[in-house]
């Protein structure tokens, strides 16, 4: 039996050898390309993992920002206002809070409100006047409103106004678009009067500026707002037709005093420069005859007012 198997294997061996051929050059090249491709893909995966791993290790997430310091923000806003070349009436600085308010005395003249805000958001600062009883008003009067943007490097903003006709002043934040404890602000109120003059300062009174030593004659005065037409009235007969005109007024405009006949013909006209504090001016009037009347007007920008005093003194 074993001899028969050996004989069979002996007959099939040449055929099997002829059927098995070694791989050719193309097959070898294909095998090399496959191995290189696998090696490149594996290397790329390793590089990607190394880079991704490095991002998380070398660049951690930034820590949260510290909360804003209201004290520092307030100081930044105050510094942003700089120094003033004009006399300062009021100067305040504070953290921005929803119901912030402050008060001050009433000041004469044209006042300039300067304000700056450090931090984020924006605020609106209002100046409110408390009316006197003679005005028959019961609600506060808004005298000025200033929108103030907040930023890391605040830029001051400004507006001008007057405090006429009120007996007290309040400063309020009326609009607040800032997050809690995220902003500080500062404001300054400057006056054009040469120095801050209040209603209690006798130097601001035009009648005091006349410094009359006698009650002889006829005087007119008080706080007046007059356009070019002004107002007029008769001169009392005891003043006569030969008199002096003494006058003073506050502010920067010009007070015009006219002496006229009943017919409307002008007898004399004097022009009085207004000042802070007011100054007295003396004029020798042209001698008139018959019944006379006077007309007073205030030549200045619309809406402005002056405190005036005029005295007609017989010679």
GIURBEL-V309872 format. One record per run of one state. SS is the DSSP state (~ for helix, > for strand, _ for the rest). FROM is the first residue (numbers start at 1). TO is the last residue. Records with the same first field share a line. If there is no record, write none. Layout:
SS = FROM-TO / FROM-TO
This chain:
_ = 1-1 / 20-24 / 59-69 / 82-86 / 96-100 / 105-106 / 108-110 / 120-121 / 132-132 / 136-140 / 152-156 / 162-165 / 177-182 / 192-197 / 199-201 / 205-205 / 211-217 / 225-230 / 235-236 / 240-242 / 251-253 / 262-265 / 274-274 / 276-280 / 285-291 / 300-305 / 315-315
~ = 2-19 / 25-58 / 70-81 / 133-135 / 202-204 / 206-210 / 237-239
> = 87-95 / 101-104 / 107-107 / 111-119 / 122-131 / 141-151 / 157-161 / 166-176 / 183-191 / 198-198 / 218-224 / 231-234 / 243-250 / 254-261 / 266-273 / 275-275 / 281-284 / 292-299 / 306-314
